[in-house]
Amino acid sequence: MKIPCSVEILTLNSEKTLERCLKSVLDFEDIIVLDGNSTDGTVELAKKYGARVISQTDVQEKEVKISDFSAVRNKGIQQARYQWFLFIDSDEYLSPEAVAEIRKIVAQGDRNAYYVYRLPRKCVVKGEIVERSSTYPNYQTRFFYIPATSGFIKKIHERISVKEGYEIGTLKNPEYVPMDDISILKEKWRNYAKMQIRVIKITPKTFLNLLFSNSLIFVKYLIKYALTFMSGAGKRMPFLHEWYNAYYHVWLVQEAFISLIKCKK
């Protein structure tokens, strides 16, 4: 019996990774693929696995990149057939153990202690699960009962807004996050930095706040990397992945400075 829960997946030319993602959520009753008018085999693959394919936008233009992630995510909520809702990226996949855990939660209905859950996330590099990283422990709120939330907020690095009175639980079992080649990740993270700064009004004061906070985060990552390097067991995150994950915060400061200079002209 399938799990009465809706799953949302955002896609744009995701043919290479989507099948693995879809296979990991086959036990769910309702799979929604919100597509950005892909030109590869993404749509056909989604339909093959029984997903409902919905366009992210009303325009006919091909390969439309998302400018407001919350708006697209909320469109998925509006299309959901069930009150329990899970969202996962097209290049990620759930562990079978996480699926079993979610099945049990949904079956318990109103007997659950929590109605919003974080999922532990583990990175995968070249097919190997990473056990040591400066980004660990890594959790994201990905599974929830829709009435316990107020929809997604923030145009980039979107997150679900939880209504007052609801606490957040944590699943025991992970979702897996395969890491792209470092050249692809660098481009992706740099673009995210540009998008994040674009939605902020940069003034001298906000720039200094960004400079201070992101400098602290950068140093924190380097310290955590050193500690991770010297201790623990299992596969370690490759150095360049660690470095550019930390360097994202340098890019944020650089983009904020560029924005500040443009505003003064």
C-alpha positions as CSV (number, residue, x, y, z in Angstrom):
1,M,0.0,0.0,0.0
2,K,1.3,3.4,-1.0
3,I,1.9,6.2,1.5
4,P,-0.9,8.9,1.4
5,C,1.6,11.8,1.1
6,S,2.4,14.2,-1.7
7,V,6.0,14.6,-2.9
8,E,7.2,17.7,-4.7
9,I,10.2,17.7,-7.0
10,L,11.5,20.7,-9.0
11,T,13.1,19.9,-12.3
12,L,14.9,21.6,-15.2
13,N,16.7,19.3,-17.6
14,S,17.1,16.8,-14.8
15,E,17.0,13.6,-16.9
16,K,20.4,12.5,-15.6
17,T,19.5,12.4,-11.9
18,L,15.7,12.3,-11.8
19,E,15.2,8.5,-12.2
20,R,17.2,7.7,-9.0
21,C,15.1,10.3,-7.2
22,L,11.8,9.0,-8.5
23,K,12.7,5.4,-7.6
24,S,13.4,6.4,-4.0
25,V,9.8,7.9,-3.7
26,L,7.8,5.2,-5.5
27,D,6.1,4.2,-2.3
28,F,4.3,7.6,-2.2
29,E,0.8,8.0,-3.6
30,D,1.2,11.4,-5.1
31,I,4.3,12.6,-6.9
32,I,4.3,16.2,-8.3
33,V,7.1,17.2,-10.7
34,L,7.1,21.0,-11.2
35,D,9.1,21.5,-14.4
36,G,10.8,24.5,-15.9
37,N,9.9,23.6,-19.5
38,S,12.8,21.1,-19.9
39,T,14.1,20.3,-23.3
40,D,15.6,16.9,-22.5
41,G,13.8,13.7,-21.4
42,T,12.8,15.0,-17.9
43,V,9.0,15.2,-18.6
44,E,8.8,11.8,-20.3
45,L,10.8,10.2,-17.5
46,A,8.6,11.7,-14.8
47,K,5.4,10.5,-16.5
48,K,7.0,7.0,-16.9
49,Y,7.1,6.8,-13.1
50,G,3.6,8.0,-12.6
51,A,4.3,11.6,-11.6
52,R,2.0,14.5,-12.3
53,V,3.9,17.0,-14.3
54,I,3.0,20.7,-13.8
55,S,4.8,23.7,-15.4
56,Q,6.5,26.0,-12.9
57,T,5.4,29.0,-15.0
58,D,2.7,30.0,-17.4
59,V,5.1,31.1,-20.1
60,Q,5.9,28.9,-23.1
61,E,9.6,29.8,-23.1
62,K,11.9,26.8,-22.8
63,E,14.3,26.2,-19.9
64,V,13.0,28.8,-17.5
65,K,15.2,29.3,-14.5
66,I,13.6,29.9,-11.1
67,S,13.8,33.4,-9.8
68,D,11.5,32.9,-6.8
69,F,11.8,29.4,-5.3
70,S,9.1,29.9,-2.6
71,A,6.5,30.8,-5.2
72,V,7.2,27.6,-7.1
73,R,7.3,25.5,-4.0
74,N,4.0,27.0,-2.8
75,K,2.5,26.1,-6.2
76,G,3.3,22.5,-5.4
77,I,1.5,22.7,-2.0
78,Q,-1.5,24.1,-3.8
79,Q,-1.5,21.1,-6.1
80,A,-1.0,18.5,-3.4
81,R,-3.7,15.8,-3.0
82,Y,-2.7,14.9,0.6
83,Q,-2.1,16.9,3.8
84,W,1.3,15.3,4.4
85,F,3.9,16.8,2.2
86,L,7.5,16.0,1.4
87,F,9.8,17.9,-1.0
88,I,13.1,16.7,-2.4
89,D,15.4,18.0,-5.1
90,S,15.7,16.1,-8.4
91,D,19.3,15.2,-7.7
92,E,18.7,13.8,-4.2
93,Y,17.1,10.6,-3.1
94,L,15.6,9.1,0.1
95,S,17.0,6.2,2.0
96,P,14.6,3.2,2.2
97,E,14.8,3.6,6.0
98,A,13.6,7.2,5.8
99,V,10.7,6.1,3.6
100,A,9.7,3.5,6.2
101,E,9.9,6.1,8.9
102,I,7.7,8.5,7.0
103,R,5.2,5.7,6.3
104,K,4.9,5.1,10.1
105,I,4.4,8.8,10.9
106,V,1.7,9.3,8.2
107,A,-0.1,6.1,9.4
108,Q,-0.2,7.4,13.0
109,G,-2.3,10.4,12.0
110,D,-3.1,12.7,14.9
111,R,-1.2,10.5,17.4
112,N,2.1,12.0,16.3
113,A,4.1,14.1,18.7
114,Y,5.3,16.3,15.8
115,Y,3.7,17.5,12.5
116,V,6.8,19.0,11.0
117,Y,10.1,17.1,10.6
118,R,13.7,17.8,9.7
119,L,15.6,15.2,7.6
120,P,19.2,14.4,8.2
121,R,21.2,14.8,5.0
122,K,24.3,13.0,4.0
123,C,26.4,13.9,1.0
124,V,27.5,11.4,-1.6
125,V,30.7,11.9,-3.7
126,K,31.5,9.6,-6.6
127,G,29.1,7.0,-5.2
128,E,30.5,7.0,-1.7
129,I,28.6,8.3,1.3
130,V,30.4,11.0,3.1
131,E,30.6,10.5,6.9
132,R,32.8,13.4,7.8
133,S,32.3,17.0,6.7
134,S,32.4,20.5,8.1
135,T,28.7,20.9,7.1
136,Y,27.6,18.0,9.4
137,P,25.3,17.6,11.2
138,N,23.2,18.8,8.2
139,Y,19.4,18.9,8.6
140,Q,16.6,20.5,6.6
141,T,12.9,20.7,7.2
142,R,11.5,18.7,4.3
143,F,8.5,16.8,5.6
144,F,5.3,18.2,7.2
145,Y,1.6,18.3,7.7
146,I,0.4,21.2,5.5
147,P,-2.1,22.7,8.0
148,A,0.8,23.1,10.5
149,T,2.6,25.5,8.1
150,S,2.1,28.8,6.4
151,G,3.8,28.1,3.1
152,F,7.3,28.7,1.9
153,I,9.2,32.0,2.4
154,K,12.3,33.6,0.9
155,K,13.0,33.7,-2.9
156,I,16.3,31.8,-2.5
157,H,17.3,29.3,0.2
158,E,13.6,28.9,0.7
159,R,12.2,27.4,3.8
160,I,8.8,26.3,5.1
161,S,7.2,28.6,7.7
162,V,5.9,26.7,10.7
163,K,2.9,28.0,12.5
164,E,3.2,29.0,16.1
165,G,2.6,26.1,18.5
166,Y,4.1,23.4,16.4
167,E,7.5,22.0,17.3
168,I,9.9,20.4,14.8
169,G,10.9,16.7,15.1
170,T,13.8,15.0,13.4
171,L,13.8,11.8,11.4
172,K,16.4,9.2,12.3
173,N,17.2,8.2,8.7
174,P,18.7,10.3,6.0
175,E,18.2,11.6,2.5
176,Y,21.2,11.4,0.3
177,V,22.7,14.4,-1.6
178,P,25.0,13.5,-4.4
179,M,27.7,16.3,-5.0
180,D,28.3,17.5,-8.5
181,D,31.8,17.9,-10.0
182,I,33.5,20.9,-8.3
183,S,33.5,23.0,-11.5
184,I,29.7,22.7,-11.6
185,L,29.3,23.4,-7.9
186,K,31.4,26.5,-8.1
187,E,29.2,28.0,-10.8
188,K,26.0,27.0,-9.0
189,W,27.1,28.4,-5.7
190,R,28.4,31.7,-7.3
191,N,25.0,32.1,-9.0
192,Y,23.2,31.5,-5.7
193,A,25.3,34.2,-4.1
194,K,24.3,36.6,-6.8
195,M,20.7,35.7,-6.4
196,Q,20.8,36.0,-2.6
197,I,22.3,39.5,-2.7
198,R,19.9,40.6,-5.5
199,V,16.9,40.4,-3.1
200,I,18.6,42.5,-0.4
201,K,18.8,46.3,-0.3
202,I,22.6,46.8,0.2
203,T,23.5,49.9,2.3
204,P,26.8,50.6,4.1
205,K,25.2,49.2,7.3
206,T,23.9,46.0,5.7
207,F,27.2,45.5,3.9
208,L,29.2,45.7,7.2
209,N,26.7,43.3,8.9
210,L,27.2,40.9,6.0
211,L,30.9,41.3,6.1
212,F,31.1,40.5,9.8
213,S,28.6,37.6,9.9
214,N,30.0,35.9,6.8
215,S,33.6,36.3,7.9
216,L,32.7,34.5,11.1
217,I,30.9,31.7,9.2
218,F,33.9,31.3,6.9
219,V,36.3,31.0,9.8
220,K,34.0,28.6,11.6
221,Y,33.9,26.3,8.5
222,L,37.7,26.3,8.3
223,I,38.0,25.4,12.0
224,K,35.3,22.6,11.7
225,Y,37.2,21.3,8.7
226,A,40.4,21.0,10.7
227,L,38.6,19.2,13.5
228,T,36.9,16.9,11.0
229,F,40.2,16.2,9.3
230,M,41.8,15.1,12.5
231,S,39.0,13.0,14.1
232,G,36.2,10.6,13.3
233,A,35.9,7.7,10.9
234,G,34.6,7.0,7.5
235,K,34.9,8.9,4.2
236,R,35.8,12.5,4.5
237,M,34.5,15.3,2.2
238,P,37.1,16.2,-0.5
239,F,39.0,19.4,0.4
240,L,37.8,21.4,-2.6
241,H,34.2,20.7,-1.8
242,E,34.8,21.9,1.7
243,W,36.8,24.9,0.6
244,Y,34.1,26.2,-1.9
245,N,31.3,25.5,0.5
246,A,33.1,27.9,2.9
247,Y,34.1,30.3,0.1
248,Y,30.4,30.8,-0.7
249,H,30.4,33.3,2.1
250,V,33.2,35.2,0.5
251,W,31.3,35.4,-2.7
252,L,28.3,36.8,-0.8
253,V,30.5,39.6,0.5
254,Q,32.0,40.3,-2.9
255,E,28.5,40.5,-4.5
256,A,27.3,42.8,-1.7
257,F,30.3,45.1,-2.3
258,I,29.6,45.2,-6.0
259,S,26.0,46.0,-5.3
260,L,27.0,48.7,-2.9
261,I,29.3,50.4,-5.4
262,K,26.6,50.3,-8.1
263,C,24.1,52.0,-5.8
264,K,26.6,54.8,-5.1
265,K,27.0,55.6,-8.8
